[in-house]
């Protein structure tokens, strides 16, 4: 059986190297942010982003040694004040 990624791509008619797959990749890049992009979005330092994420005050996931953040998750967090106990430094 193929990998889940290949099956997902086949389900939606997305071939690797096709124009459609490149459009999906561009959308994914905008939806998932790294530490520097989050720092720019929130107007704080990358160090603050890492510390707040490590302490569970900022919604994100560690993938290997790197933090990744959902743009929509961050916007929801800002709007709703999810998990906010202390202001960001």
C-alpha positions in Angstrom: 0.0 0.0 0.0 1.3 3.5 -0.8 2.1 6.2 1.7 -0.8 8.3 3.1 0.5 11.3 1.2 0.4 9.5 -2.1 -3.1 8.2 -1.4 -4.3 11.7 -0.4 -2.8 13.2 -3.5 -4.3 10.5 -5.7 -7.8 11.1 -4.1 -7.7 14.7 -5.1 -6.1 14.1 -8.5 -2.9 15.9 -7.5 0.2 14.5 -9.3 3.6 15.3 -8.0 5.2 18.0 -10.2 1.8 19.1 -11.5 0.7 22.7 -11.5 -2.0 21.8 -9.0 0.4 20.2 -6.5 2.5 23.4 -6.7 -0.6 25.5 -5.8 -1.2 23.2 -2.8 2.4 23.6 -1.7 2.2 27.4 -1.8 -1.0 27.4 0.3 0.6 25.0 2.9 3.7 27.3 3.1 1.4 30.2 4.0 -0.6 28.3 6.5 2.3 26.8 8.5 4.7 29.3 9.9 8.2 29.0 11.4 9.5 30.9 14.4 10.8 33.9 12.4 7.5 34.3 10.6 5.5 34.1 13.9 7.9 36.7 15.4 7.2 39.0 12.5 3.4 38.4 12.7 3.3 39.1 16.5 6.0 41.8 16.4 8.2 40.0 19.0 11.6 38.4 18.9 12.2 34.9 17.8 13.5 34.1 21.3 10.1 35.2 22.8 8.2 33.0 20.3 10.4 29.9 21.2 10.1 30.6 25.0 6.3 31.1 24.9 5.8 28.0 22.8 8.1 25.9 25.0 6.1 27.1 28.1 2.8 26.2 26.4 1.6 29.9 26.2 1.7 30.0 22.4 0.0 27.3 20.3 2.6 25.4 18.3 4.2 22.0 17.7 7.8 21.0 17.7 8.7 19.1 14.6 12.1 17.5 15.2 14.1 20.4 16.6 12.0 23.2 14.9 8.8 24.8 16.0 5.9 25.1 13.6 2.7 27.1 14.0 -0.7 27.2 12.3 -1.4 30.7 11.1 -5.1 30.2 11.8 -4.4 28.7 15.2 -2.4 31.8 16.1 -5.1 34.1 14.8 -7.7 32.2 16.9 -5.4 32.4 19.9 -5.0 36.1 19.5 -8.8 36.7 19.0 -10.0 34.4 21.8 -7.1 34.7 24.3 -6.7 30.9 24.3 -4.3 29.7 27.0 -3.2 33.2 27.9 -2.0 33.5 31.5 0.8 36.1 31.3 1.4 38.7 28.6 4.2 37.9 26.2 7.5 39.4 27.2 
